[in-house]
Amino acid sequence: MNTRLDYEVDAHYLPALSLFPFEKNLEEWQSLGVAPIMMRRGDSRHQVIFVKSKLPALPYKFAIKEITLDLARREIENYQKLRDLGVQTLTPVGIVIRRENAVPIQTPAGVMYQASITAYLITLLEDAVLPESVLFGLRFQQQARKEIFDAIAELFAQCHALNVYWGDASLDNLLIKFVREEHTLGKRRRLVALLADTETTEIHRSLSQRMKEADLEFFFESMLWLDEEFHKRGNPRDKSITMSDIAYLRERYNALTKIWDAHKRFDSLTQFNSERHFGRFRKASYADTLLKHLEEHKWYLSERMKTSLSMRDATLDWYANYFLPIQDLLKQSNFAEYFPDKTELEVYLEIMENKYYLSEQQKRDVGLSYAIQDFAKRFGIEKNYASSLKKMFKTLIDITKEYAKFPR
């Protein structure tokens, strides 16, 4: 039998992949000397194997799935589109295609020959990940469960905000990754949900509420199926998923969807990529607070320059001449000690919210200097560092005097 292998893979990985016996089905690889990586995995309707590169210079681990060529190409394309949108997915490596002699098939019209083609979809095997179905087989404290649900809700909210219809949303199509990320406050651990199967994923120009709801409901059903699966595996236990879990997941999804909507509204009005420059808003109200401040900055600049500036120009000026100096100031200070759970933007916006609150309360514009000092005093009293905060914020007040219109 003639066999031809075509490698449609990233050239960087080709030397390592070319050493695997793709001329045979995955179920035969162990008998051919391939030692699979033994790891816990979720259910799959396809044959899958996890392997490690034999080349020390290319120490990669791969997940290899045996499927049809059409499905493989569709899934690779979906992975690439989703990653371009910023959605967390597995890292696609490519496809290996095995073509063999056509297979004769007897039909009413006579013998027909059908092409024999097998495709192998290859992704990088992520470190520090577990399938959802495995995670829920473990006994977690409630806080850990909520962290998992938060990661799932974040993935759902992001997909729907980007008009991505999952189509086959289930626990078996998810991986949870433990990541340590650096940000302005140092390093922190968090859980990230990765979309691990994109066969049925669709990207639309817009996504109806009905489609979003269908995605969610299908996923909730998959959660409830989990206990039945545990029993089938001979592992009877208390319910892994409860209706309270589902209610919490929906609540988090709704809250995160509001934040994504706030980012889209902000970006539409300012023509400015808020997530890239600020990170994710912690609260949807931050977008309105910042827009209100930018409107004041736009008015001030237009008055000073005797021309009408666009919202985008005002935003760019504010970001370059106003926010970045404040951000640098806070980074150079003991900012992380004072605000261990906040970014610079969040501290700034909380000061602005404090200003608006005090102005409403006193029926006048109290000014940013007053709002900063009040914020430092109130926040500092709790932890006995009001004087340190006032010293840190003194330079911030000086920055605001040059670029913003506030009575002092």
C-alpha positions as CSV (number, residue, x, y, z in Angstrom):
1,M,0.0,0.0,0.0
2,N,1.4,3.4,-1.0
3,T,1.3,6.0,1.8
4,R,2.1,9.7,1.5
5,L,2.5,12.0,4.4
6,D,2.0,15.8,4.0
7,Y,3.1,18.1,6.9
8,E,1.1,21.3,7.1
9,V,2.8,22.3,10.4
10,D,4.8,25.2,11.8
11,A,8.3,24.6,10.4
12,H,9.8,25.1,13.9
13,Y,8.2,21.9,15.1
14,L,8.7,19.8,12.0
15,P,12.0,18.1,13.0
16,A,10.3,16.8,16.2
17,L,7.1,15.7,14.5
18,S,8.7,14.0,11.6
19,L,10.0,11.3,14.0
20,F,6.5,10.1,14.9
21,P,4.9,7.2,12.9
22,F,2.0,9.1,11.3
23,E,1.8,6.3,8.7
24,K,0.0,4.3,11.4
25,N,-3.2,5.0,13.4
26,L,-2.7,6.4,16.9
27,E,-3.9,3.2,18.6
28,E,-0.9,1.4,17.1
29,W,1.8,3.9,18.3
30,Q,2.5,2.3,21.6
31,S,3.3,-1.1,19.9
32,L,5.7,0.8,17.7
33,G,7.7,2.1,20.6
34,V,6.0,5.5,21.2
35,A,5.7,6.1,24.9
36,P,2.7,8.3,25.5
37,I,2.6,10.8,28.3
38,M,0.3,9.5,31.0
39,M,-1.9,12.2,32.2
40,R,-5.5,12.8,33.3
41,R,-7.7,13.9,30.4
42,G,-11.3,14.6,29.7
43,D,-13.5,12.6,27.4
44,S,-13.1,12.8,23.6
45,R,-15.0,11.3,20.7
46,H,-11.7,11.1,18.8
47,Q,-8.5,9.1,19.4
48,V,-6.0,11.3,21.1
49,I,-2.4,10.8,22.3
50,F,0.0,13.0,24.3
51,V,3.6,12.6,23.4
52,K,7.0,14.3,24.1
53,S,9.5,15.3,21.4
54,K,12.5,13.0,21.1
55,L,14.8,15.9,20.3
56,P,16.5,17.5,23.2
57,A,16.8,20.8,21.2
58,L,13.0,20.9,20.8
59,P,11.6,19.8,24.2
60,Y,8.0,20.2,23.3
61,K,4.9,18.1,24.3
62,F,2.1,17.6,21.8
63,A,-1.5,16.6,21.9
64,I,-2.3,14.7,18.7
65,K,-5.9,14.0,17.6
66,E,-6.9,11.7,14.8
67,I,-9.8,13.1,12.8
68,T,-11.0,13.8,9.2
69,L,-9.1,16.3,7.1
70,D,-12.1,18.7,6.8
71,L,-12.5,18.8,10.6
72,A,-8.8,19.3,11.1
73,R,-8.6,22.2,8.8
74,R,-11.8,23.8,10.2
75,E,-10.4,23.4,13.8
76,I,-7.0,24.8,12.9
77,E,-8.6,27.8,11.2
78,N,-10.9,28.4,14.2
79,Y,-7.9,28.3,16.6
80,Q,-6.1,30.9,14.6
81,K,-9.1,33.2,14.3
82,L,-9.9,32.9,18.0
83,R,-6.3,33.6,19.0
84,D,-6.3,36.7,16.7
85,L,-9.3,37.9,18.7
86,G,-7.5,37.4,22.0
87,V,-9.4,34.3,23.1
88,Q,-7.4,31.8,25.2
89,T,-7.2,28.5,23.3
90,L,-4.7,25.7,22.9
91,T,-1.7,26.6,20.7
92,P,-2.2,25.1,17.2
93,V,0.9,23.5,15.6
94,G,-0.6,22.2,12.4
95,I,-1.9,19.1,10.6
96,V,-0.2,15.9,9.4
97,I,-2.1,14.3,6.5
98,R,-1.8,10.6,5.6
99,R,-2.9,9.7,2.1
100,E,-3.2,6.0,1.2
101,N,-4.4,4.0,-1.8
102,A,-8.1,4.6,-2.6
103,V,-10.4,2.0,-1.0
104,P,-12.8,0.1,-3.3
105,I,-16.5,0.4,-2.2
106,Q,-19.3,-1.7,-3.8
107,T,-22.2,0.5,-4.8
108,P,-25.4,-0.2,-6.9
109,A,-23.6,1.5,-9.8
110,G,-20.6,-0.8,-9.4
111,V,-17.3,-0.5,-7.6
112,M,-16.3,3.0,-6.6
113,Y,-13.0,4.1,-5.2
114,Q,-12.9,6.4,-2.1
115,A,-9.8,8.3,-1.1
116,S,-8.3,7.1,2.1
117,I,-7.3,10.2,4.0
118,T,-6.5,10.5,7.7
119,A,-5.6,13.8,9.4
120,Y,-3.8,14.4,12.7
121,L,-4.5,17.7,14.4
122,I,-1.6,18.8,16.5
123,T,-1.6,21.3,19.4
124,L,1.0,22.1,22.0
125,L,0.4,20.3,25.3
126,E,-0.1,23.0,27.9
127,D,1.7,22.8,31.2
128,A,-0.1,23.1,34.5
129,V,-3.5,22.4,33.0
130,L,-6.3,20.0,34.0
131,P,-9.5,19.2,32.1
132,E,-12.7,20.5,33.8
133,S,-14.1,17.0,34.1
134,V,-11.1,16.0,36.1
135,L,-11.0,19.1,38.2
136,F,-14.6,18.4,39.4
137,G,-13.7,14.9,40.3
138,L,-11.5,16.4,43.1
139,R,-12.8,17.7,46.3
140,F,-12.4,21.5,46.4
141,Q,-13.1,24.1,49.0
142,Q,-15.9,26.5,47.9
143,Q,-13.5,29.4,47.2
144,A,-11.5,27.2,44.8
145,R,-14.7,26.1,43.0
146,K,-15.6,29.8,42.6
147,E,-12.2,30.5,41.1
148,I,-12.8,27.8,38.5
149,F,-16.3,29.2,37.7
150,D,-14.9,32.7,37.5
151,A,-12.5,31.5,34.8
152,I,-15.3,29.7,32.9
153,A,-17.5,32.8,33.1
154,E,-14.7,35.0,31.8
155,L,-14.2,32.8,28.8
156,F,-17.9,32.7,28.0
157,A,-18.3,36.5,28.5
158,Q,-15.3,37.2,26.2
159,C,-16.4,34.8,23.5
160,H,-19.9,36.3,23.4
161,A,-18.6,39.9,23.5
162,L,-16.5,39.0,20.4
163,N,-19.5,37.4,18.7
164,V,-18.1,33.9,19.1
165,Y,-20.7,31.1,19.3
166,W,-19.2,28.1,21.0
167,G,-21.7,25.6,19.6
168,D,-20.6,22.6,21.7
169,A,-19.9,24.3,25.0
170,S,-19.2,21.6,27.6
171,L,-16.8,20.8,30.4
172,D,-15.0,18.3,28.1
173,N,-14.1,21.1,25.7
174,L,-12.4,23.2,28.4
175,L,-9.0,23.2,30.2
176,I,-8.2,25.2,33.3
177,K,-4.7,26.6,33.3
178,F,-2.8,27.8,36.4
179,V,-0.9,30.9,35.5
180,R,1.3,33.4,37.3
181,E,1.2,36.7,35.6
182,E,3.2,39.9,36.2
183,H,1.4,43.2,36.5
184,T,1.9,46.5,38.2
185,L,1.4,45.0,41.7
186,G,3.9,42.2,41.1
187,K,3.0,38.5,40.5
188,R,-0.2,36.7,41.2
189,R,-1.7,33.3,40.5
190,R,-4.9,33.0,38.7
191,L,-6.9,30.4,36.8
192,V,-7.6,30.8,33.1
193,A,-10.1,28.7,31.1
194,L,-8.8,27.6,27.7
195,L,-11.1,26.6,24.8
196,A,-9.7,23.2,24.0
197,D,-12.0,22.1,21.1
198,T,-13.1,24.4,18.3
199,E,-14.7,22.0,15.8
200,T,-18.2,23.6,16.3
201,T,-17.1,27.2,17.0
202,E,-18.6,29.9,14.8
203,I,-17.6,33.6,14.6
204,H,-20.4,35.9,13.5
205,R,-20.8,39.6,12.7
206,S,-23.1,39.7,15.7
207,L,-24.5,37.3,18.2
208,S,-28.1,37.3,19.2
209,Q,-29.2,36.9,22.8
210,R,-30.9,33.7,21.8
211,M,-27.6,32.2,20.6
212,K,-25.8,33.3,23.7
213,E,-28.5,31.8,25.9
214,A,-28.4,28.5,23.9
215,D,-24.6,28.3,24.5
216,L,-25.1,28.8,28.2
217,E,-27.9,26.4,28.6
218,F,-26.0,23.7,26.7
219,F,-23.0,24.2,29.0
220,F,-25.2,24.1,32.1
221,E,-26.6,20.8,30.9
222,S,-23.1,19.5,30.4
223,M,-22.3,20.4,34.0
224,L,-25.2,18.4,35.3
225,W,-24.2,15.4,33.1
226,L,-20.9,15.3,35.1
227,D,-22.3,13.4,38.1
228,E,-23.8,10.8,35.8
229,E,-20.4,10.3,34.2
230,F,-18.8,9.8,37.6
231,H,-21.3,7.1,38.4
232,K,-20.7,5.4,35.1
233,R,-17.0,5.3,35.9
234,G,-17.8,3.6,39.2
235,N,-17.1,6.7,41.3
236,P,-20.4,7.4,43.1
237,R,-20.2,10.4,45.3
238,D,-22.1,13.5,46.4
239,K,-23.2,15.8,43.6
240,S,-20.2,17.6,42.0
241,I,-22.3,20.3,40.5
242,T,-25.3,21.9,42.2
243,M,-27.9,24.4,41.0
244,S,-26.2,26.9,43.2
245,D,-23.0,26.4,41.2
246,I,-24.9,27.1,38.0
247,A,-26.6,30.2,39.5
248,Y,-23.2,31.5,40.6
249,L,-21.7,30.9,37.1
250,R,-24.6,32.8,35.5
251,E,-24.2,35.7,37.9
252,R,-20.5,36.0,37.2
253,Y,-21.2,35.7,33.4
254,N,-23.7,38.5,33.6
255,A,-21.4,40.8,35.6
256,L,-18.4,40.1,33.3
257,T,-20.6,40.7,30.2
258,K,-21.5,44.2,31.6
259,I,-17.7,44.8,31.9
260,W,-17.1,43.7,28.3
261,D,-20.0,45.9,27.1
262,A,-18.5,48.8,29.0
263,H,-15.2,48.3,27.2
264,K,-16.9,48.2,23.8
265,R,-18.9,51.3,24.6
266,F,-15.8,53.1,25.8
267,D,-13.7,52.0,22.7
268,S,-16.6,53.0,20.4
269,L,-16.8,56.6,21.8
270,T,-13.0,57.2,22.1
271,Q,-11.6,55.0,19.3
272,F,-9.1,53.8,21.9
273,N,-8.3,50.2,22.9
274,S,-9.1,50.3,26.6
275,E,-8.3,46.8,27.4
276,R,-4.8,46.9,25.8
277,H,-3.9,50.1,27.5
278,F,-5.5,49.7,30.9
279,G,-6.2,46.0,31.3
280,R,-9.7,44.8,32.1
281,F,-12.0,47.1,34.1
282,R,-12.8,45.6,37.5
283,K,-16.2,47.3,37.4
284,A,-18.4,48.3,34.5
285,S,-18.9,51.7,36.1
286,Y,-15.2,52.5,35.6
287,A,-15.9,53.1,31.9
288,D,-18.5,55.8,32.8
289,T,-16.3,57.4,35.3
290,L,-13.4,57.6,32.9
291,L,-15.6,58.9,30.0
292,K,-16.9,61.6,32.3
293,H,-13.4,62.7,33.1
294,L,-12.4,62.6,29.4
295,E,-15.3,64.7,28.4
296,E,-14.0,67.4,30.9
297,H,-10.5,67.0,29.5
298,K,-11.9,67.4,26.0
299,W,-13.7,70.6,26.9
300,Y,-10.6,72.0,28.6
301,L,-8.3,71.3,25.7
302,S,-10.8,72.6,23.2
303,E,-11.1,75.9,25.2
304,R,-7.3,76.2,25.6
305,M,-6.6,75.4,21.9
306,K,-9.6,77.5,20.6
307,T,-10.8,74.6,18.5
308,S,-13.1,71.6,18.8
309,L,-11.1,68.4,19.5
310,S,-12.5,65.0,18.8
311,M,-12.9,62.5,21.7
312,R,-10.1,60.4,20.3
313,D,-7.7,63.3,20.3
314,A,-8.6,64.2,23.8
315,T,-8.2,60.7,24.9
316,L,-4.8,60.3,23.3
317,D,-3.7,63.6,24.9
318,W,-5.0,62.6,28.3
319,Y,-3.4,59.2,28.1
320,A,0.1,60.5,27.0
321,N,0.3,63.6,29.1
322,Y,-1.8,62.9,32.1
323,F,-2.3,59.2,32.8
324,L,1.1,57.8,31.9
325,P,3.0,60.2,34.2
326,I,0.6,59.3,37.0
327,Q,1.1,55.6,36.2
328,D,4.9,56.1,36.3
329,L,4.6,57.9,39.6
330,L,2.6,55.2,41.2
331,K,5.0,52.5,39.9
332,Q,8.0,54.3,41.5
333,S,6.2,54.7,44.8
334,N,5.2,52.2,47.4
335,F,2.0,51.8,45.6
336,A,1.7,48.0,45.8
337,E,2.1,48.2,49.6
338,Y,-0.8,50.7,50.0
339,F,-3.1,49.1,47.4
340,P,-2.3,45.4,47.2
341,D,-5.3,44.5,45.0
342,K,-5.5,47.5,42.7
343,T,-4.0,48.7,39.5
344,E,-2.9,52.4,38.9
345,L,-6.0,53.0,36.8
346,E,-8.3,51.6,39.6
347,V,-6.7,53.9,42.2
348,Y,-7.0,56.9,39.9
349,L,-10.7,56.1,39.1
350,E,-11.5,55.6,42.7
351,I,-10.1,59.0,43.4
352,M,-12.2,60.4,40.6
353,E,-15.3,58.6,41.9
354,N,-14.5,60.1,45.3
355,K,-14.3,63.6,43.7
356,Y,-17.7,63.2,42.0
357,Y,-19.2,61.9,45.2
358,L,-17.9,64.8,47.3
359,S,-18.9,67.3,44.7
360,E,-22.5,65.9,44.7
361,Q,-22.5,65.9,48.5
362,Q,-21.2,69.5,48.8
363,K,-23.2,70.8,45.7
364,R,-20.0,72.2,44.2
365,D,-16.9,71.0,42.3
366,V,-14.5,70.2,45.2
367,G,-11.5,69.8,42.9
368,L,-9.1,67.0,42.4
369,S,-6.6,68.1,45.0
370,Y,-9.3,68.1,47.7
371,A,-10.6,64.7,46.5
372,I,-7.1,63.2,46.6
373,Q,-6.3,64.4,50.1
374,D,-9.7,63.2,51.3
375,F,-9.1,59.8,49.7
376,A,-5.6,59.5,51.3
377,K,-6.9,60.5,54.7
378,R,-9.9,58.1,54.7
379,F,-8.0,55.2,53.1
380,G,-4.8,55.9,55.2
381,I,-6.5,56.0,58.6
382,E,-7.5,52.4,58.3
383,K,-3.9,51.3,57.9
384,N,-2.0,54.1,59.6
385,Y,-0.2,55.5,56.5
386,A,-2.2,58.6,55.7
387,S,0.9,60.8,55.8
388,S,2.7,58.5,53.4
389,L,-0.2,58.5,50.9
390,K,-0.3,62.3,51.0
391,K,3.4,62.5,50.2
392,M,3.0,60.1,47.4
393,F,0.0,61.9,46.0
394,K,1.6,65.3,46.1
395,T,3.4,64.7,42.8
396,L,0.2,63.4,41.4
397,I,-1.6,66.7,42.3
398,D,1.3,68.6,40.6
399,I,0.7,66.5,37.4
400,T,-3.0,67.2,37.4
401,K,-2.5,71.0,37.7
402,E,-0.8,71.2,34.3
403,Y,-3.1,69.0,32.3
404,A,-6.6,69.2,33.8
405,K,-9.2,71.8,34.6
406,F,-10.1,71.6,38.3
407,P,-10.5,74.4,40.8
408,R,-8.0,74.1,43.7
